[in-house]
Amino acid sequence: MSLIFQATRAFAFGFVLVLGSTLHCRELVAEPLAPVILELENWLDENSGLPRAEHLPTVRFSGPEALGDVADPTMSIGSRTRGIYEPKTQTITLITPWSASDPVDLSVLLHELVHHRQPGIRQECPSSHEPEAYRLQQKWLAARGIALDVNWVAVGLTSGCRLSDVHP
């Protein structure tokens, strides 16, 4: 039985307990999702040159309304933003609905874990780290026979820093 399958079962049990909360953003107890994160981290060890971060990130779940103006619609998978990484707090926010049994959803977690590993994500130009995260996400999905639905032109155009991003 794969770690992802085992963790999906554990995650489903843990998530039911967390869903009783009335909060809009639900922080996930680390243990149910930890095996999945560790399996994705092992994959990143083998498939990227990025070193592991010292600590695992906090993972939370939120509806799309909590994104506000943080979400960039041009940097979405399919028709919606599915995850956000906040480097200051080392927090990954996965947008609901999200399922540990869905490979595309797992790839979103992998994408955000790439950002957690990337050094020096600058607030003034955070999109500069997107191409690497999307390429690794694409590779992970391709190994499972799934194509990544992302607008590569938008990724290319928005991943460069503009002068207005770095100079007043």
Buried (B, 14 or more C-beta within 10 A) or exposed (E): EEBBEEBBEBBEEBBEEBEEEEEEEBBBBEEBBBBBBEBBBEBBEEBBEBEEBEEBBBBBBBEEEBBEEEBBEBBBBEEEBBBBBBBEEBBBBBBBEBBBEEBBBBBBBBBBBBBBBBEEBEEEBBBBBBBBBBBBBBBBBEEEEEEBEBBEEBBEEBBEBEEEBEEE
